[in-house]
Amino acid sequence: MRNPLADKVVDIKPSGIRKFFDIVSEMEDAISLGVGEPDFDTPWHIRDEGIYSLEKGRTFYTSNAGLKDLKIEICNYLKRKQGISYDYDKEVIVTVGGSEAIDIALRAMINDGEEVLIPQPSYVSYEPCAILANATPVIIELKAENEFRLTAQELLDAVTNKTKVLILPFPNNPTGAIMEKKDLEEIAKVIIEKDIFVISDEIYAELTYKGTHVSIASLPGMKERTILINGFSKAYAMTGWRLGYACGPKAIMEQMIKIHQFAIMCAPTTSQYAAVEALRNGDEDVKEMREAYNQRRRYLMYAFQEMGLECFEPFGAFYVFPCIKEFGMTSEEFADRFLKEEKVAVVPGTAFGGCGEGFLRISYAYSLENLKVAIGKLRVFVERLRKEKSI
């Protein structure tokens, strides 16, 4: 029998996040700090709207691009938050999570062999999605000394005559790094000069703890070359509702919707009705959750300082990225031992790219009570490792 599998799919490594999640799910009394999922329930008024849509029998397909009311609310939201104006009818697509938006944007834009720049450490799906779109992924290694921000020089050094798209993953998973307006203005100059496009993944836009998030699409000359991607999973605690969106130039949206049309048809109808309510009346919910995350963030930074564990201060998302290089072991070795000896799961930095070696991703999308227990175990583990090293 001939090989039934596609080589490029076989060559893609499984997600490094799932490995530890799967182990924890079968380990009694284990604590997981590894999954980027809010511990909050979806706010009641949003759930109510989803329930009401079912009671009213709204269980049919929507238009391929999504409910008109939802697309209008997405445009209202982006105008209110970022000062960007989009045409709901021609420049917005509602997708199955932000992940689908990333996938179909790359497939709509890339010709075989064109290069996609991917700053790392970053979300695990960018590189596989680029490969599946027949792109050549080009990795830009972000540095701790720059607070894991992308610099204009790093971008310039990576651009070639085959470069088509830059993925801009800020606020960042796994590092928690942000890009402020001045940072974006510097890289925007390079993007315009080199005539490349941007896929800006802004799923953590609402979870920013230093000022407010700025979208690169809001800068002069950037809206026409940016696909802005966002969704409802993180800000509104709606991970299981599987809803995201993409906004961008009409010419690109027309091709993205073709792929969406044939592969997906439309995003879940119930979720779309709930999302309308989230955008109209969810600002206070987001504020409350952001304040809770910020409290947890500050607790972790204080705890790391107390135990002498090096960690730059992250100002976005709900992750910290402490450095464990002092212990002379790989990130995977550290995470394995920590899980076996203390029953706490964290994710090795290498799950997010090779330059994540020597770091761990710890999520604070968990209750303060759970974090305190887990960090107590980390303190014990770190002290043990330091004693071993000194012998």
Disulfide bonds with the S-S distance in Angstrom:
none
